[in-house]
């Protein structure tokens, strides 16, 4: 069902006009906008960042490897799912991977920034896109799965976002989230990426369970690359980036030979995860939880 974010009325209609208070979202560049006051607040995500990300994602081991992990988790825990909402869909790279793997299912992408939505719109066909705030999701009991991939760390009220995700799910649904791990790895890279925090396992589990979920599976990933991540953090402390330099994008731009080598390492790690191994530490965490 749709949910009016102004008066909280739940309704089934083809349009977004609330039958109770008659509020409806405005349209911004063809997208229904539920938080238009935030659509142009870049928070460090300037238009050129989304454009550059869209160019990098297709061949970068980090993004392709994470997509593979997400599909493994979906196949294992939600094999019969028919619908999915992605919170913070950015340029639409995750949704494009799911669309290829599971054609015919209903996919919806919510993103705060219009610059991201415009990029997503160029690479996705048949996917509903809307501008929205993760802390005010305009759906209730609507989806089989809700995903948030490296998004929660950007949100001040991450607990509120998890509670909204819970509400948007059908009674038998669940979530998949990925977040950066280990607060001790905090560096200028996190600040440039506009992170609010890095998570411990305990913190992520506690927040997800507090929102009402039952954690079904949790694993670290980017485990074999953790030594390299630690070294890069030490380097960023010793040699801070120059003013205006986006170290995140700079790191993702790498020679093809290096990218291929890192991809092989991650493939080996992903093989362990596919066999059900839960890795205890790594640069990131993946968690699957079910509405209980």
Protein Blocks (a to p, Z undefined) as FASTA:
>chain_A
ZZdfklopacddfblcdfklopacddeehiacfblmlmmmnnopafklmmmmmmmmmmgm
klmmmmmmmmmmmmmmmmmbcbdcdehklnommmmmmmmmmghiacddddfblklmmmmm
mmpghiacddddfklccbehkbfbdcdehklmmpmblmlmmmmmmmmpcfkbccddddde
hjklgcfklmmnopabdcdfklmmmmmmmnopacfbdcdehklmmmmmmmmmmmmmmmcc
dehiafklmmmpccfklmmmmmmmmmmmmmmmmnopacfbdfbdcdddddZZ
